[in-house]
Amino acid sequence: MLPNARAAFVCRIALVGPESCGKSFLAEKLAAHFNTVFVEEYGRTYCEKFGMDSTELDFAHVAGGQLYREDEMALEANKVLFCDTELLVTQIWSEIYFKGKCQPWIYWANHERKYTHFLLCAPDIPWVNDGLRKYEYARTWMFERLKEELECRNLPFTVIQGSFEERWTDALVAVELVMAAMQDRIG
């Protein structure tokens, strides 16, 4: 199968949640376990390079960069691709920064991009201030906002919570179930 065609059949698992809830840790660990690749959060890379004084144009760059990286990594993925965040998170951060506003194309792309399953990470582990994170007080609100959006759009998700060991076990079980269901559909 041609690489671009194969990438279209990759199972995409998006890890979403508020700041400092273990998304990056899980994405990397799951990718290693399933012998595949993961997409790092482009927003973090962008902020490390250009700073945190965000404009609407910055959010457009972050959204575009995230999509580009996902498509590039899907070419390298081994059946499953783990995405450390996705455009729903970018959309909500834009709404926070710009009083409810987000560029229309980000809304559109957010609804058009399809993921096989979402792992929604709960903010029930200690906050880690890494110098870029600054919204510790908004973690519960962000979690509930993401959960509400996933439910309203009827998107498949599993809440990942508890200790790091419990998170790992629950994430692993969820992904294995998703992969088994995909295999059953293929035959």
Number of C-alpha atoms within 10 A of each C-alpha: 6 7 10 13 10 15 22 12 11 18 22 22 24 25 26 28 28 25 23 22 24 26 25 20 13 22 26 18 17 21 19 12 11 17 12 18 24 27 24 20 21 22 20 15 13 16 15 12 9 11 11 14 7 13 12 14 10 17 21 18 15 21 23 16 17 23 19 13 16 23 17 14 20 28 18 18 23 17 17 24 29 32 29 25 26 24 22 20 19 21 22 19 18 22 14 13 14 13 9 11 14 20 14 10 11 19 15 11 16 18 12 9 11 13 17 18 20 26 27 24 27 25 23 15 14 11 16 13 12 8 7 12 13 11 13 15 9 12 19 16 12 21 20 14 16 20 20 12 13 16 12 9 9 9 14 13 19 16 18 27 21 15 12 15 10 12 18 19 12 18 24 17 12 19 22 13 12 17 17 12 12 13 10 9 8 7 6
